[in-house]
Amino acid sequence: MGLLKIKIDGQEFEAEEGMTILDVSRKYHLGIPSLCSHPDLTVQANCRICVVEIKGQKMPALSCMTKVKDGLEIITNSELIKKLRRTNLEFIWANHHENCEQCPFKDDCQLKKLSEEYGVSPYYSSRKASRKKYSFGGAIVFDAEKCIDCRQCVLACQKQNVGFLEVKNRGADITIFPQLAKNKDCIYCGQCVSHCPVNALSADNRSLENLEKWLKDKNKIIIAQIAPAVRTGLGEGLGVDYGKIKVEHLATALKKLGFHYVFDTSTGADFTTYEEAQELIERLKNNKWLPMMTSCCPAWVKYVEFYHPDLIPYLTTVRSPQMILGAYLKTYWAKKQQIDPSKMRVISLMPCTAKKYEIKRPELKLNNGLAPVDEVITTRQLTIYLREKKIDLTKMEETPLDALATGAGFIYGATGGVMESALRTAYYFLTHEEPPQVEFKKVRGLKDLKEAQYQIANYQLNVLVVNGLNLIEEVIKTIKENPSKYHYLEVMACRGGCLGGGGQPLPIDSLIREKRAAVLYHLDEKAPLRFSYQNPVLLDFYHSPEAENLKRNFYTFYQKKKKVGFKIIKK
């Protein structure tokens, strides 16, 4: 079918049939504003900010709902449209607690930016002052007083097959509320946070308070680990091209703040890969508990433990990269450096809100009684913190990190990366040769489901990568009906993998996910080492006499979880 031709503000554009006016605006970066329509979600038409005029029509139209037709002429910036947008913004402010100067996200708020653009000053007292503030598992905070009832969080939660957030009441009494039902619980993926336009939902901020306290304590050794996906979004908001801000720039900034050491979580990913590849081979040999399912994503693990505990035996028992690296640092590395591990504070810089939940899991305590990781700070929290400290990453020199990582560790940040990394190493373990093609490209990309078959030694491996949880129930049904269909399954709760996590900078859409993924694949392609088993840090550990005992800290177990629900932190 041919392309349609339309005019927007006198300029001609081509559009595909089925696109809305807002779709065309986003495709060509024309700037029609919207607070409640996200390309990841179904259209709600609640904010009414995207209003436009159409020649030949008496009434203005909502661009998020109006499909394009050939010859359509649209006006987006007339005085009438500006007046309507100002009025609608005032209505929205009547539903949002104005506390901009105290809000940590004031420079990252869509509502505030639009209000400044259209000259709207909030003058309403908060009609939602009686609304509560909730904590979900110490990972996510929901301030209902800030909520504008756009319902994007509810849609995002439903798309994840979780449904923990729901709409209650109607009209002026409408509210978003966490579910009380015993069979619904939050998995802390943070997709509600990623899709909230006014920061009513955010990552729990207490981690920064603890960091400030520890940085002032001269008896503490402060160590950062930076997840591979964090580097993909550091330049967003700074007007810097993807990949130009490196972890080496961030390492300089962190040491300027008072961190003593900076590691790459990709090093931990190399350890995870090394162990997970061996576990996969063992399961293949025994033909038991297949398909083996990845467990790097704590939101996916919580989903299994709460919603499908019968699948627990299929999860790999290898810990996630952040937890393995924390374990390595507080045991083997601490002894080599002659540092008392009880004085160490390991801070994970993560793209993920669920990682805040993961570090509190009692199953992950070390043999010495310590927690592997002490706090998690999300990428978004980090960028705000650096801004408050007046640190400009574009002006930082490069400082090498305190351990090496391989390309196989870098790609953990993208959907399919965990599996690809493990397959590279499994191939070597089974054949004692490097694979003829380093990249396993069939598991890459942003499709919801990615199936592939690979011949490795005597095994014909059927693998599946699940990108986001919107189709997870269909996948689980297939596995239960036909357990032998797949041998290996990667699941990431967030679309795009960790790079699309609930702690990443906003906005987020498919194009941004593609650009972030390209950063990681470029780093992998240029890396001098591309297989986890080549990492000298890893080899040093496994060649030590202590390895067999210490690597017990690299494994864990799972169990059926009861509902955690929420905690009210402001009545």
C-alpha positions as CSV (number, residue, x, y, z in Angstrom):
1,M,0.0,0.0,0.0
2,G,1.3,3.5,-0.9
3,L,2.3,6.2,1.4
4,L,-0.2,9.0,2.4
5,K,0.8,12.6,2.0
6,I,-0.3,15.1,4.6
7,K,0.6,18.7,5.6
8,I,1.6,19.8,9.1
9,D,1.9,23.5,9.6
10,G,2.3,23.9,5.8
11,Q,5.1,21.3,5.4
12,E,4.4,18.1,3.5
13,F,5.1,14.7,5.1
14,E,4.7,11.1,4.1
15,A,2.8,8.8,6.5
16,E,1.8,5.1,6.5
17,E,-1.8,4.1,6.6
18,G,-2.9,3.5,10.2
19,M,-0.6,6.1,11.7
20,T,-2.0,8.8,13.9
21,I,-1.1,12.5,13.7
22,L,0.9,12.1,16.8
23,D,2.8,9.1,15.3
24,V,3.8,11.3,12.4
25,S,4.9,14.1,14.7
26,R,7.1,11.7,16.6
27,K,8.5,10.2,13.5
28,Y,9.6,13.6,12.1
29,H,10.3,15.2,15.6
30,L,7.7,17.9,15.1
31,G,7.1,18.4,18.8
32,I,3.3,17.9,19.3
33,P,3.2,17.5,23.1
34,S,1.6,14.7,25.0
35,L,1.6,13.5,28.6
36,C,-0.5,10.4,28.4
37,S,0.3,8.7,25.1
38,H,3.4,6.6,25.0
39,P,4.5,4.6,22.0
40,D,4.9,1.5,24.2
41,L,1.2,1.6,25.3
42,T,-2.3,1.8,24.1
43,V,-3.8,5.3,23.6
44,Q,-5.8,6.7,26.6
45,A,-6.4,10.3,25.5
46,N,-6.6,11.6,29.1
47,C,-4.3,14.6,29.1
48,R,-5.7,16.3,25.9
49,I,-2.4,18.2,25.5
50,C,-1.9,16.8,22.0
51,V,-4.8,18.8,20.6
52,V,-4.5,20.1,17.0
53,E,-6.6,21.8,14.3
54,I,-7.6,20.1,11.1
55,K,-8.5,22.2,8.1
56,G,-12.1,21.7,7.2
57,Q,-13.1,20.5,10.7
58,K,-15.0,22.8,13.1
59,M,-13.7,21.1,16.3
60,P,-10.1,20.6,17.3
61,A,-8.9,17.0,17.3
62,L,-6.7,14.9,19.6
63,S,-3.6,13.9,17.5
64,C,-3.1,10.7,19.5
65,M,-6.5,9.4,18.4
66,T,-6.8,10.8,14.9
67,K,-5.7,8.6,12.0
68,V,-4.1,10.3,9.1
69,K,-5.8,10.5,5.7
70,D,-4.4,11.5,2.3
71,G,-4.4,15.2,1.9
72,L,-5.0,16.0,5.6
73,E,-3.8,19.5,6.6
74,I,-3.0,20.0,10.3
75,I,-2.2,23.1,12.3
76,T,-0.4,22.5,15.6
77,N,0.6,26.0,16.8
78,S,-2.4,28.4,16.2
79,E,-3.4,30.7,19.0
80,L,-6.5,28.6,19.6
81,I,-4.4,25.5,20.1
82,K,-2.0,27.3,22.4
83,K,-4.9,28.5,24.5
84,L,-6.4,25.0,24.7
85,R,-3.1,23.5,25.7
86,R,-2.6,26.1,28.4
87,T,-6.1,25.4,29.8
88,N,-5.6,21.7,29.8
89,L,-2.2,22.1,31.5
90,E,-4.0,24.2,34.2
91,F,-6.5,21.3,34.7
92,I,-3.6,18.9,35.1
93,W,-1.8,21.1,37.6
94,A,-5.0,21.0,39.6
95,N,-4.3,17.3,40.0
96,H,-0.6,17.5,40.7
97,H,1.1,18.7,43.9
98,E,3.3,21.6,43.0
99,N,6.6,21.2,44.9
100,C,9.0,21.7,42.0
101,E,11.9,23.3,43.8
102,Q,12.1,20.4,46.3
103,C,11.6,17.7,43.7
104,P,14.8,16.0,42.7
105,F,13.4,15.4,39.2
106,K,12.6,19.1,38.5
107,D,15.0,19.2,35.5
108,D,13.6,15.9,34.2
109,C,9.8,16.5,34.3
110,Q,7.7,16.6,31.2
111,L,4.9,18.5,32.9
112,K,7.2,21.3,34.2
113,K,8.9,21.6,30.7
114,L,5.5,22.0,29.0
115,S,4.3,24.5,31.6
116,E,7.3,26.6,31.0
117,E,6.9,26.4,27.3
118,Y,3.2,27.5,27.4
119,G,3.6,30.0,30.2
120,V,1.5,28.2,32.8
121,S,2.2,28.8,36.4
122,P,0.6,26.4,38.9
123,Y,-1.6,28.3,41.4
124,Y,-3.9,25.6,42.7
125,S,-3.6,24.2,46.2
126,S,-3.2,20.5,46.2
127,R,-6.6,18.8,46.1
128,K,-4.7,15.5,46.6
129,A,-3.0,16.5,49.9
130,S,-4.7,13.6,51.7
131,R,-3.3,11.0,49.2
132,K,-0.6,8.7,50.5
133,K,3.0,7.9,49.6
134,Y,3.8,4.2,49.2
135,S,7.0,2.2,49.1
136,F,7.0,-1.0,47.0
137,G,9.6,-3.3,48.5
138,G,12.1,-0.5,49.2
139,A,12.7,-0.2,45.5
140,I,10.0,2.1,44.1
141,V,8.1,5.0,45.7
142,F,4.6,6.1,44.6
143,D,3.6,9.6,45.7
144,A,-0.1,9.6,44.9
145,E,-0.3,13.4,45.6
146,K,1.8,14.0,42.4
147,C,-0.3,11.6,40.3
148,I,-2.2,13.2,37.4
149,D,-4.3,10.0,36.7
150,C,-2.9,9.5,33.1
151,R,-3.0,5.8,33.8
152,Q,0.3,5.0,32.0
153,C,1.6,3.2,35.0
154,V,-1.5,1.0,35.1
155,L,-1.1,0.1,31.4
156,A,2.6,-0.6,31.8
157,C,2.0,-2.8,34.8
158,Q,-0.8,-4.7,32.9
159,K,1.5,-5.1,29.9
160,Q,4.0,-6.8,32.2
161,N,1.3,-9.3,33.1
162,V,1.5,-8.1,36.7
163,G,-1.5,-5.8,37.3
164,F,-0.3,-4.6,40.7
165,L,-1.5,-1.0,40.0
166,E,-5.2,-0.4,39.4
167,V,-7.7,2.5,38.8
168,K,-10.2,3.1,41.6
169,N,-13.3,5.3,41.6
170,R,-14.4,7.6,38.9
171,G,-14.6,11.3,38.1
172,A,-13.0,13.7,40.6
173,D,-12.4,10.8,43.0
174,I,-10.4,8.7,40.6
175,T,-7.1,7.4,42.0
176,I,-4.3,4.9,41.2
177,F,-3.9,2.4,43.9
178,P,-1.7,-0.7,44.6
179,Q,-3.6,-3.9,44.6
180,L,-4.8,-5.4,47.9
181,A,-5.6,-8.8,46.3
182,K,-3.4,-11.6,47.7
183,N,-2.6,-12.9,44.2
184,K,-1.1,-9.6,42.9
185,D,2.3,-8.2,43.9
186,C,4.9,-5.9,42.5
187,I,8.0,-7.4,40.8
188,Y,9.8,-4.0,41.0
189,C,10.7,-3.9,37.3
190,G,10.1,-0.1,37.3
191,Q,8.2,0.1,34.0
192,C,5.6,2.2,35.9
193,V,8.5,4.6,36.7
194,S,9.7,4.6,33.1
195,H,6.2,5.6,31.8
196,C,5.2,8.2,34.5
197,P,5.4,11.7,33.0
198,V,5.4,13.6,36.3
199,N,7.6,11.5,38.6
200,A,4.8,10.4,40.8
201,L,6.6,7.1,40.6
202,S,10.4,7.0,41.2
203,A,13.2,4.8,42.5
204,D,13.6,4.8,46.2
205,N,16.0,7.7,47.1
206,R,17.4,6.5,50.4
207,S,20.4,4.9,48.7
208,L,21.8,8.4,48.0
209,E,21.4,9.4,51.7
210,N,23.4,6.4,52.7
211,L,26.0,7.1,50.1
212,E,26.5,10.7,51.4
213,K,26.9,9.3,54.9
214,W,29.5,6.7,53.9
215,L,31.5,9.2,51.8
216,K,32.0,11.3,54.9
217,D,33.1,8.3,57.0
218,K,36.9,8.1,56.8
219,N,36.8,4.5,58.0
220,K,34.9,3.3,55.0
221,I,36.2,2.0,51.7
222,I,33.7,3.1,49.0
223,I,33.6,1.0,45.9
224,A,31.5,1.5,42.8
225,Q,30.5,-1.0,40.2
226,I,28.9,0.2,37.0
227,A,26.5,-2.0,35.1
228,P,27.1,-2.2,31.3
229,A,23.7,-0.6,30.5
230,V,24.5,2.5,32.6
231,R,27.0,3.8,30.0
232,T,24.4,3.7,27.2
233,G,22.3,6.5,28.7
234,L,24.9,8.8,30.4
235,G,25.0,11.2,27.4
236,E,21.2,11.6,27.2
237,G,20.1,15.0,28.4
238,L,23.7,16.3,27.9
239,G,23.3,16.7,24.2
240,V,26.1,14.2,23.7
241,D,26.1,11.4,21.0
242,Y,25.6,7.9,22.2
243,G,28.8,6.2,23.4
244,K,30.7,9.5,23.7
245,I,30.4,9.5,27.5
246,K,32.5,6.5,28.7
247,V,32.7,4.6,32.0
248,E,36.2,6.0,32.2
249,H,34.8,9.5,32.4
250,L,32.4,8.4,35.0
251,A,35.2,6.7,37.0
252,T,37.0,10.1,37.1
253,A,33.8,11.7,38.4
254,L,33.2,9.0,41.0
255,K,36.8,9.2,42.4
256,K,36.4,13.0,42.5
257,L,33.4,12.4,44.7
258,G,35.4,10.2,47.1
259,F,35.0,6.7,45.8
260,H,38.2,4.7,46.3
261,Y,37.7,2.1,43.6
262,V,35.6,1.7,40.5
263,F,34.8,-1.6,38.8
264,D,32.7,-2.6,35.8
265,T,29.8,-5.0,36.5
266,S,30.7,-6.5,33.1
267,T,33.6,-8.2,35.1
268,G,30.9,-9.8,37.3
269,A,29.0,-10.8,34.1
270,D,32.1,-12.7,32.9
271,F,32.0,-14.7,36.2
272,T,28.2,-15.3,35.7
273,T,28.8,-16.4,32.1
274,Y,31.6,-18.8,33.1
275,E,29.4,-20.5,35.8
276,E,26.1,-20.4,33.9
277,A,27.7,-22.0,30.7
278,Q,28.8,-24.9,32.9
279,E,25.4,-25.3,34.5
280,L,23.8,-25.3,31.1
281,I,26.2,-28.1,29.9
282,E,25.5,-30.1,33.1
283,R,21.8,-29.9,32.6
284,L,22.1,-30.8,28.9
285,K,24.2,-33.9,29.8
286,N,21.7,-35.0,32.5
287,N,18.7,-33.9,30.4
288,K,17.1,-32.5,33.5
289,W,15.4,-29.2,34.4
290,L,15.3,-28.0,30.9
291,P,14.9,-25.4,29.6
292,M,17.3,-23.7,31.9
293,M,16.1,-20.1,32.5
294,T,18.3,-17.1,33.2
295,S,18.1,-15.5,36.6
296,C,20.1,-12.2,36.1
297,C,16.9,-10.2,36.1
298,P,15.5,-9.9,39.7
299,A,12.1,-8.8,38.4
300,W,11.8,-12.0,36.4
301,V,13.0,-14.0,39.4
302,K,10.3,-12.4,41.6
303,Y,7.7,-13.1,38.9
304,V,8.6,-16.8,38.9
305,E,8.7,-17.0,42.7
306,F,5.4,-15.3,43.2
307,Y,3.3,-16.1,40.1
308,H,4.8,-19.4,39.0
309,P,6.8,-21.1,41.8
310,D,6.5,-24.4,40.0
311,L,9.1,-23.1,37.6
312,I,11.7,-22.3,40.3
313,P,13.8,-25.5,39.5
314,Y,14.3,-24.3,35.9
315,L,16.0,-21.0,37.0
316,T,19.8,-21.1,36.8
317,T,21.3,-21.1,40.3
318,V,24.1,-18.7,39.3
319,R,23.9,-15.3,40.9
320,S,23.5,-12.1,38.8
321,P,26.7,-10.1,37.8
322,Q,26.2,-7.4,40.5
323,M,25.9,-10.0,43.3
324,I,28.8,-12.1,42.0
325,L,31.1,-9.1,41.7
326,G,30.1,-7.9,45.2
327,A,30.9,-11.4,46.5
328,Y,34.3,-11.4,44.7
329,L,35.2,-8.0,46.1
330,K,34.3,-8.7,49.7
331,T,36.1,-12.1,49.8
332,Y,38.9,-12.8,47.4
333,W,39.8,-9.3,46.3
334,A,39.5,-7.9,49.9
335,K,42.0,-10.5,51.1
336,K,44.4,-9.7,48.3
337,Q,44.2,-6.0,49.0
338,Q,44.4,-6.5,52.8
339,I,41.1,-4.7,53.3
340,D,38.7,-5.5,56.1
341,P,35.5,-6.4,54.1
342,S,33.3,-5.1,56.9
343,K,34.6,-1.6,56.2
344,M,33.8,-1.9,52.5
345,R,30.7,-0.4,51.0
346,V,29.9,-1.6,47.5
347,I,27.6,0.7,45.6
348,S,26.0,-0.6,42.4
349,L,25.2,1.9,39.7
350,M,22.4,0.1,37.9
351,P,19.8,0.7,35.1
352,C,17.3,-1.2,37.2
353,T,14.9,-0.5,40.2
354,A,14.6,-4.3,40.9
355,K,18.3,-4.4,41.7
356,K,17.4,-2.4,44.9
357,Y,15.2,-5.3,45.9
358,E,17.7,-7.9,44.9
359,I,20.4,-6.7,47.3
360,K,18.0,-7.2,50.2
361,R,17.3,-10.9,49.4
362,P,18.5,-12.9,52.5
363,E,19.4,-15.8,50.2
364,L,22.3,-13.7,48.8
365,K,24.2,-13.1,52.0
366,L,27.9,-14.2,51.8
367,N,29.5,-17.0,53.9
368,N,31.1,-14.3,56.0
369,G,27.6,-12.8,56.8
370,L,28.0,-9.7,54.8
371,A,25.8,-8.5,52.0
372,P,27.6,-8.5,48.6
373,V,26.2,-5.1,47.7
374,D,25.3,-2.3,50.1
375,E,23.3,0.1,48.0
376,V,22.0,0.5,44.4
377,I,21.7,3.8,42.7
378,T,19.9,4.0,39.3
379,T,21.3,5.7,36.3
380,R,18.7,8.4,36.6
381,Q,19.5,9.0,40.2
382,L,23.2,9.1,39.3
383,T,22.7,11.8,36.6
384,I,20.7,13.9,39.0
385,Y,23.3,13.5,41.8
386,L,26.1,14.5,39.5
387,R,24.2,17.5,38.4
388,E,23.6,18.5,42.0
389,K,27.3,18.1,42.7
390,K,28.0,20.3,39.6
391,I,30.0,17.5,37.9
392,D,30.0,17.7,34.1
393,L,30.9,14.3,32.6
394,T,31.8,16.0,29.3
395,K,34.7,17.7,31.0
396,M,36.1,14.7,32.8
397,E,39.4,13.0,31.8
398,E,39.4,9.2,31.4
399,T,40.4,7.1,34.4
400,P,40.9,3.3,33.8
401,L,38.7,1.1,35.9
402,D,40.2,-1.2,38.5
403,A,39.6,-4.5,36.7
404,L,39.2,-5.7,33.1
405,A,36.0,-6.9,31.5
406,T,35.3,-8.6,28.1
407,G,32.9,-7.8,25.3
408,A,30.8,-10.8,26.4
409,G,30.2,-8.9,29.6
410,F,29.3,-5.6,27.9
411,I,26.4,-7.1,26.0
412,Y,24.6,-8.2,29.1
413,G,22.9,-4.9,29.0
414,A,20.9,-5.7,25.9
415,T,18.2,-8.3,25.4
416,G,19.7,-11.5,24.2
417,G,23.1,-10.5,25.7
418,V,23.1,-13.0,28.6
419,M,22.3,-15.9,26.3
420,E,24.8,-14.8,23.6
421,S,27.6,-14.5,26.2
422,A,26.8,-17.9,27.7
423,L,26.6,-19.6,24.2
424,R,30.1,-18.2,23.3
425,T,31.6,-19.8,26.4
426,A,29.5,-23.0,26.3
427,Y,30.7,-23.5,22.7
428,Y,34.3,-23.3,23.9
429,F,33.7,-25.6,26.9
430,L,32.1,-28.3,24.6
431,T,34.4,-28.0,21.6
432,H,37.7,-26.5,23.0
433,E,37.5,-24.1,20.1
434,E,36.2,-20.6,19.6
435,P,32.9,-20.5,17.6
436,P,33.5,-19.7,13.8
437,Q,31.3,-16.6,14.3
438,V,31.7,-14.7,17.6
439,E,28.3,-13.1,17.4
440,F,25.1,-15.1,17.9
441,K,23.0,-12.5,16.0
442,K,19.7,-14.4,15.9
443,V,19.2,-13.6,19.6
444,R,19.7,-9.9,19.1
445,G,17.1,-7.2,18.3
446,L,13.9,-5.9,19.8
447,K,11.4,-8.5,18.8
448,D,9.2,-9.7,21.7
449,L,10.3,-13.3,21.1
450,K,13.5,-14.5,19.4
451,E,13.9,-18.1,18.7
452,A,17.1,-19.7,17.3
453,Q,18.7,-23.1,16.8
454,Y,22.5,-23.7,17.2
455,Q,24.5,-26.8,16.7
456,I,27.2,-27.0,19.4
457,A,29.2,-30.2,19.5
458,N,26.7,-33.0,19.7
459,Y,23.9,-30.7,20.9
460,Q,21.2,-29.1,18.8
461,L,20.2,-26.2,21.0
462,N,16.8,-24.7,20.8
463,V,16.9,-21.3,22.5
464,L,14.4,-18.5,23.2
465,V,14.9,-14.9,24.2
466,V,11.9,-13.2,25.8
467,N,12.1,-9.4,25.5
468,G,9.8,-7.9,28.1
469,L,7.0,-9.7,29.9
470,N,4.0,-8.9,27.7
471,L,4.1,-12.4,26.1
472,I,5.5,-14.3,29.1
473,E,2.3,-16.1,29.9
474,E,2.1,-17.5,26.4
475,V,5.7,-18.7,26.7
476,I,5.1,-20.4,30.1
477,K,2.0,-22.1,28.7
478,T,4.1,-23.4,25.8
479,I,6.8,-24.7,28.1
480,K,4.4,-26.5,30.4
481,E,2.7,-28.1,27.4
482,N,5.9,-29.0,25.7
483,P,8.9,-29.0,28.1
484,S,11.3,-30.3,25.5
485,K,10.7,-27.4,23.0
486,Y,13.6,-25.3,24.3
487,H,16.9,-26.0,26.1
488,Y,17.7,-22.4,27.2
489,L,15.5,-19.4,27.9
490,E,16.6,-15.8,28.6
491,V,14.0,-13.6,30.1
492,M,14.4,-9.8,30.8
493,A,11.4,-8.1,32.3
494,C,12.1,-4.8,30.6
495,R,11.9,-4.2,26.8
496,G,15.3,-4.0,25.4
497,G,16.9,-5.7,28.4
498,C,18.7,-3.8,31.1
499,L,19.2,-0.8,28.9
500,G,15.4,-0.3,29.0
501,G,15.3,-0.7,32.8
502,G,13.1,1.2,35.2
503,G,16.1,3.2,36.5
504,Q,17.3,4.5,33.1
505,P,17.0,8.1,31.9
506,L,13.7,9.3,30.3
507,P,12.2,9.3,27.8
508,I,12.3,5.8,26.5
509,D,11.0,4.3,23.2
510,S,12.1,1.7,20.6
511,L,14.5,4.0,18.8
512,I,16.3,5.0,22.0
513,R,16.5,1.3,22.9
514,E,18.1,0.5,19.6
515,K,20.7,3.3,20.0
516,R,21.6,2.2,23.5
517,A,22.0,-1.4,22.3
518,A,24.3,-0.2,19.5
519,V,26.7,1.3,22.1
520,L,27.1,-2.1,23.8
521,Y,27.5,-4.1,20.6
522,H,30.1,-1.6,19.4
523,L,32.0,-2.0,22.6
524,D,31.9,-5.8,22.2
525,E,33.1,-5.6,18.6
526,K,36.1,-3.4,19.5
527,A,37.0,-5.3,22.7
528,P,40.4,-7.0,22.7
529,L,38.8,-9.9,24.7
530,R,35.3,-11.2,23.6
531,F,34.9,-14.4,25.6
532,S,34.3,-14.4,29.3
533,Y,36.7,-17.3,29.9
534,Q,39.6,-15.0,28.6
535,N,39.2,-12.4,31.4
536,P,42.5,-12.3,33.4
537,V,40.6,-11.3,36.6
538,L,38.5,-14.5,36.3
539,L,41.5,-16.7,35.5
540,D,43.4,-15.3,38.4
541,F,40.5,-16.3,40.7
542,Y,40.0,-19.8,39.4
543,H,43.7,-20.6,39.5
544,S,43.8,-19.8,43.2
545,P,43.5,-22.6,45.8
546,E,40.6,-20.7,47.4
547,A,38.4,-20.6,44.3
548,E,36.5,-23.9,45.0
549,N,35.4,-22.7,48.5
550,L,34.8,-19.1,47.6
551,K,32.7,-19.7,44.5
552,R,30.0,-21.1,46.7
553,N,29.1,-17.4,47.0
554,F,28.4,-17.3,43.3
555,Y,25.4,-19.6,43.6
556,T,22.0,-19.1,45.3
557,F,18.5,-20.7,45.7
558,Y,15.0,-19.5,45.2
559,Q,11.7,-20.1,47.0
560,K,8.0,-19.4,46.7
561,K,7.4,-15.8,47.8
562,K,4.5,-14.4,49.7
563,K,2.9,-11.1,48.9
564,V,5.0,-8.1,50.0
565,G,2.6,-5.5,48.8
566,F,3.3,-1.9,49.9
567,K,4.3,0.1,52.9
568,I,2.7,3.5,53.6
569,I,5.5,6.1,54.2
570,K,3.3,9.2,54.3
571,K,-0.3,9.2,55.5
